[in-house]
Amino acid sequence: MNVSSSAIGVVKVETEGCANVAVTVVREQTKPNIFSRGSSLPPMGSPVRLLLYAGGIFLSYFYYGVLHEEITRTKYGPKKETFVYAQSLLFLSCIMNALFAKLMLSTFLKQGADTTRRSYYMISAFTYLGAMLASTICLQFVSYTTQVVGKSCKPIPVMVLGVLIGGKRYALSKYLSILVVVLGVALFIYKDSKASAQVSSQGMLGKGEILLLVSLALDGLTGAVQERMKSEHQTKSGHMMLMTNLWSIVYLVGTQLFTWEVLGFVAFVQKYPALVPNILLFTVTGALGQILIFRTVSEFGPLPCSVVTTTRKFFTVLGSVIIFNNPLGTRQWVGVVLVFSGLMADAYFGKTSKAKK
């Protein structure tokens, strides 16, 4: 997840399993709810509360990543079958995300009426869903570590499309920090001749990387559409999260009617029922992580949230290396350090120098 300021009091949030959203930070309008008065949590804005949120984000998305890799990369049964039902998995995730978004709007995230044009939600949901499908399917070819590092490049297509389409101009520090991220990713995914020959002989050369590029391109388009939504309608975070996921559900129902993938999904789950709790926890941890991110941004601002989520991604990489035995070479570790150093620099300097139009 990446967080960037787009206007005074408005924060752009990028989260796994959810669309990029604009969060309006207005602390004084926060109403008493289960997360504040009358709860056992420390006072709003306290360091202890930030630590609790950070711990929740770490645990939620760490477990989310572990479950994602376990579901998609495990070999099931004596025939070594793999889980290939990305549409069905995303369908369940979107349902859970929509339920949690509705919960937020009904409790602590009172945002009034939504005046955003329906066509904007339809377009952003389409590109968002395409990005999620590509990043989920790519796990059939690459490790979750590679996916996390690759998806850390989200600011690149957003920035490029902002310059080419939106006419934006960014501070030099942002260009430099993104350049560091690009260099880190290049070092991480570079294959020497021996490794490339081995992958080529298996017939899967570059499929995972191509899917990651498609996902990133669609992320950029999603960001461009949502920037237009913010500028024209001042679309709020909760409405964007809810409506994007609802339209994604509509699209997925349509694709399911065309492909009937759900039948294969149901048969696979019946054959391997141990998948059920993993899938349920996968959807819950993703949605719970989103709520904690919204609370962190609204109470403490974008910079602490950026630090927390960027650090979380780094430890997700470590977890994937340790738990799933995805060893990294020296060059790849250098790439990982460069990627997250660039993201941290972008998070810090991006809050001190606002993008110029």
C-alpha positions in Angstrom: 0.0 0.0 0.0 1.2 3.5 -0.8 -0.2 6.8 0.6 0.3 10.2 -1.0 -1.1 13.6 -0.4 -3.2 15.1 -3.3 -4.7 18.2 -1.6 -5.0 19.9 1.8 -6.6 17.4 4.1 -7.0 14.8 1.3 -5.0 11.6 1.2 -4.7 9.1 -1.6 -4.5 5.5 -0.2 -3.5 2.4 -2.2 -4.3 -0.9 -0.6 -4.2 -4.5 -1.5 -7.6 -5.9 -2.4 -9.1 -2.4 -2.6 -9.2 0.5 -5.0 -7.1 3.6 -4.6 -9.2 5.9 -2.5 -9.2 9.5 -1.3 -9.5 9.9 2.4 -10.5 13.3 3.7 -8.8 13.9 7.0 -11.2 15.9 9.2 -10.5 14.8 12.8 -12.9 17.2 14.4 -15.8 15.7 12.5 -15.2 12.2 13.7 -18.2 11.0 15.7 -18.0 8.9 18.8 -18.2 5.2 17.9 -16.9 1.8 18.8 -13.4 2.8 17.9 -13.3 5.9 20.2 -15.4 6.8 23.2 -16.6 4.0 25.4 -14.0 1.6 24.0 -11.0 0.1 25.8 -8.6 1.7 23.2 -6.2 4.5 24.3 -7.3 8.1 23.4 -7.4 9.1 19.8 -4.1 10.4 18.5 -2.0 8.8 21.2 1.2 6.9 20.4 -0.1 3.8 22.0 -3.1 3.9 19.7 -0.8 4.3 16.7 1.2 1.2 17.8 -2.0 -0.8 18.1 -3.1 0.2 14.6 0.4 -0.5 13.2 0.4 -3.9 14.9 -3.0 -4.7 13.5 -1.9 -3.7 10.0 1.2 -5.7 10.3 -0.6 -8.8 11.4 -3.6 -8.5 9.1 -1.6 -8.0 5.9 1.2 -10.4 6.9 -1.4 -13.1 7.4 -3.1 -12.0 4.2 0.1 -12.4 2.2 0.9 -15.8 3.7 -2.7 -17.0 3.0 -2.6 -15.6 -0.5 0.6 -17.5 -1.4 -0.5 -20.7 0.4 -3.8 -20.7 -1.5 -2.4 -20.1 -4.9 0.9 -21.9 -4.8 0.2 -25.0 -2.8 0.1 -28.4 -4.6 -3.1 -30.2 -3.6 -3.6 -33.9 -3.4 -1.6 -36.7 -5.1 -2.1 -35.2 -8.5 -0.4 -31.9 -7.3 -3.3 -29.8 -8.4 -3.1 -26.0 -8.1 -5.7 -23.4 -7.3 -6.5 -21.4 -10.5 -9.8 -19.8 -9.6 -8.8 -16.2 -9.4 -12.2 -14.8 -10.3 -14.0 -16.7 -7.5 -11.3 -15.7 -5.0 -11.7 -12.0 -5.9 -15.5 -12.3 -5.9 -15.4 -13.4 -2.3 -12.9 -10.7 -1.5 -15.0 -7.9 -3.1 -18.1 -9.1 -1.1 -16.2 -8.9 2.1 -14.6 -5.5 1.2 -18.1 -4.1 0.4 -19.5 -5.4 3.7 -16.7 -3.8 5.6 -17.0 -0.5 3.7 -20.7 -0.5 4.5 -19.8 -1.1 8.2 -17.4 1.9 8.1 -20.0 4.2 6.5 -22.6 3.1 9.1 -20.3 3.7 12.1 -17.2 5.9 12.3 -17.0 7.1 8.7 -20.0 9.4 8.2 -19.5 11.0 4.8 -22.9 12.2 3.7 -24.4 11.7 0.2 -22.4 10.6 -2.8 -22.8 12.6 -6.0 -20.2 10.8 -8.1 -21.3 9.8 -11.6 -22.0 6.1 -12.0 -19.9 5.9 -15.1 -16.8 6.8 -13.1 -17.4 4.0 -10.7 -18.0 1.6 -13.6 -14.7 2.5 -15.3 -12.6 2.5 -12.1 -14.1 -0.8 -11.0 -13.3 -2.4 -14.4 -9.6 -1.3 -14.3 -9.3 -2.1 -10.6 -10.7 -5.6 -11.1 -8.4 -6.2 -14.1 -5.4 -5.2 -12.0 -6.4 -7.5 -9.2 -7.0 -10.4 -11.5 -3.6 -10.0 -13.2 -1.8 -9.7 -9.8 -3.6 -12.8 -8.5 -3.0 -14.9 -11.6 0.7 -14.0 -11.7 1.2 -15.9 -8.4 0.8 -19.1 -10.5 4.2 -18.1 -12.1 6.1 -16.0 -9.5 6.5 -16.0 -5.7 4.6 -13.6 -3.5 7.9 -11.9 -2.8 8.2 -11.0 -6.5 4.6 -9.8 -6.6 5.0 -7.6 -3.5 8.2 -6.0 -4.9 6.7 -5.6 -8.3 3.4 -4.1 -7.0 5.5 -1.6 -5.0 6.0 0.2 -8.4 2.4 1.5 -8.2 3.5 5.1 -7.9 5.3 4.9 -11.3 2.3 4.4 -13.7 0.2 6.8 -11.5 2.9 9.5 -11.8 3.5 8.9 -15.5 -0.2 9.1 -16.4 -0.5 12.1 -14.1 2.3 13.9 -16.2 1.1 12.8 -19.6 -2.7 13.0 -19.1 -3.2 15.2 -16.1 -0.5 17.7 -16.9 0.9 17.4 -13.4 4.5 18.4 -12.4 6.2 16.8 -9.4 9.1 17.8 -7.2 12.6 16.6 -8.1 12.7 14.5 -4.9 9.7 12.4 -6.1 11.4 11.7 -9.5 14.6 10.7 -7.7 12.8 8.4 -5.2 10.8 6.7 -7.9 14.1 6.2 -9.9 15.5 4.4 -6.9 12.4 2.2 -6.8 12.8 1.4 -10.5 16.5 0.5 -10.1 15.6 -1.7 -7.1 12.9 -3.6 -9.0 15.2 -4.0 -12.0 17.9 -5.6 -9.8 15.3 -7.8 -8.1 13.7 -9.3 -11.3 16.8 -9.5 -13.4 17.7 -13.0 -14.4 21.2 -14.2 -15.2 21.7 -16.3 -18.3 21.6 -19.6 -16.4 18.3 -18.8 -14.6 16.7 -17.4 -17.8 17.6 -20.6 -19.7 16.1 -22.7 -17.0 12.8 -20.7 -17.0 12.7 -20.7 -20.8 13.0 -24.5 -20.9 10.0 -24.7 -18.6 7.9 -22.6 -21.0 7.0 -19.9 -18.6 9.5 -17.2 -19.4 8.2 -13.8 -18.3 4.5 -14.7 -17.8 4.4 -13.6 -14.2 6.4 -10.4 -15.0 4.1 -9.6 -17.9 1.0 -10.0 -15.7 2.6 -7.7 -13.1 3.2 -5.0 -15.8 -0.5 -5.3 -16.9 -1.6 -5.0 -13.3 0.6 -1.9 -12.9 -0.7 -0.3 -16.1 -4.3 -0.8 -14.9 -3.4 0.6 -11.5 -2.3 3.7 -13.3 -5.6 4.0 -15.2 -7.5 3.4 -12.0 -5.6 6.2 -10.3 -6.2 8.6 -13.2 -10.0 8.0 -13.2 -10.2 8.4 -9.4 -8.2 11.6 -9.6 -11.0 12.9 -11.9 -13.6 11.7 -9.5 -12.0 13.6 -6.7 -11.6 16.8 -8.7 -15.1 16.8 -10.1 -17.2 15.3 -7.2 -14.9 15.3 -4.2 -15.6 11.6 -3.8 -15.0 10.3 -0.3 -13.1 7.2 0.7 -15.9 5.1 2.1 -18.2 5.7 -0.9 -15.4 4.9 -3.3 -14.4 1.7 -1.5 -18.1 0.6 -1.3 -19.1 1.4 -4.9 -15.9 0.2 -6.5 -16.3 -3.2 -4.8 -20.1 -3.4 -5.6 -19.4 -2.7 -9.3 -16.6 -5.3 -9.2 -19.1 -7.8 -7.9 -21.4 -7.0 -10.8 -18.6 -7.5 -13.3 -17.5 -10.8 -11.7 -21.1 -12.1 -11.7 -21.1 -11.4 -15.5 -17.8 -13.2 -16.0 -18.9 -16.1 -13.9 -22.1 -16.5 -16.0 -19.8 -16.6 -19.1 -17.0 -18.8 -17.9 -18.8 -20.8 -15.1 -15.5 -20.8 -13.2 -17.5 -21.0 -10.0 -18.5 -24.6 -10.7 -14.8 -25.6 -10.8 -14.2 -23.5 -7.7 -16.9 -25.2 -5.8 -15.8 -28.7 -6.9 -12.2 -27.8 -5.9 -13.2 -26.6 -2.5 -15.3 -29.7 -1.9 -12.4 -31.9 -2.9 -10.0 -30.0 -0.6 -12.2 -28.6 2.3 -9.1 -27.5 4.2 -9.2 -24.5 1.8 -12.4 -23.1 3.3 -10.9 -21.5 6.5 -7.9 -20.2 4.5 -10.2 -18.4 2.0 -12.4 -17.0 4.7 -9.5 -15.7 6.7 -7.9 -14.3 3.5 -11.0 -12.2 2.8 -11.4 -11.1 6.4 -7.8 -10.1 7.0 -7.7 -8.0 3.7 -10.8 -6.1 4.7 -9.8 -5.7 8.3 -6.4 -4.3 7.2 -8.2 -1.7 5.1 -10.2 -0.4 8.0 -7.1 -0.1 10.2 -5.4 1.8 7.3 -8.3 4.2 7.1 -8.2 4.8 10.9 -4.4 5.4 10.8 -4.7 8.0 8.0 -7.7 9.8 9.6 -6.1 10.0 13.1 -2.4 10.4 12.4 -2.0 11.5 8.8 -0.5 10.0 5.7 3.2 9.9 6.7 2.9 7.6 9.7 0.6 5.3 7.6 3.1 5.3 4.8 5.9 4.3 7.1 3.8 1.5 8.7 2.6 0.0 5.4 6.0 0.3 3.6 7.7 -1.4 6.6 4.9 -4.0 6.6 5.7 -4.9 2.9 9.4 -5.4 3.8 8.5 -7.9 6.5 6.0 -9.6 4.2 9.0 -10.2 1.9 10.9 -11.7 4.8 8.0 -13.8 5.8 7.7 -15.2 2.3 11.4 -16.0 2.2 11.3 -17.8 5.5 7.9 -19.6 5.5 7.8 -20.6 1.8 11.5 -21.1 1.3 11.8 -18.4 -1.4 15.5 -17.7 -1.0 16.9 -14.4 -2.4 20.4 -13.8 -3.7 22.6 -10.8 -2.7 21.6 -8.9 -5.8 17.9 -9.4 -5.0 18.3 -8.3 -1.4 20.0 -5.1 -2.7 17.0 -4.6 -4.9 14.6 -5.1 -2.0 16.5 -2.5 0.1 16.5 0.0 -2.8 12.8 -0.5 -3.4 11.7 0.2 0.1 14.3 2.9 0.6 12.8 4.7 -2.4 9.3 4.2 -1.1 10.2 5.5 2.3 11.9 8.6 0.8 8.8 9.2 -1.4 6.6 8.9 1.6 8.6 11.5 3.6 9.5 14.0 0.9 6.0 13.7 -0.7 4.5 15.2 2.4 6.8 18.1 2.5 6.6 19.1 -1.2 3.2 19.0 -2.8 2.9 18.0 -6.5 2.7 21.1 -8.8 0.1 21.3 -11.4 
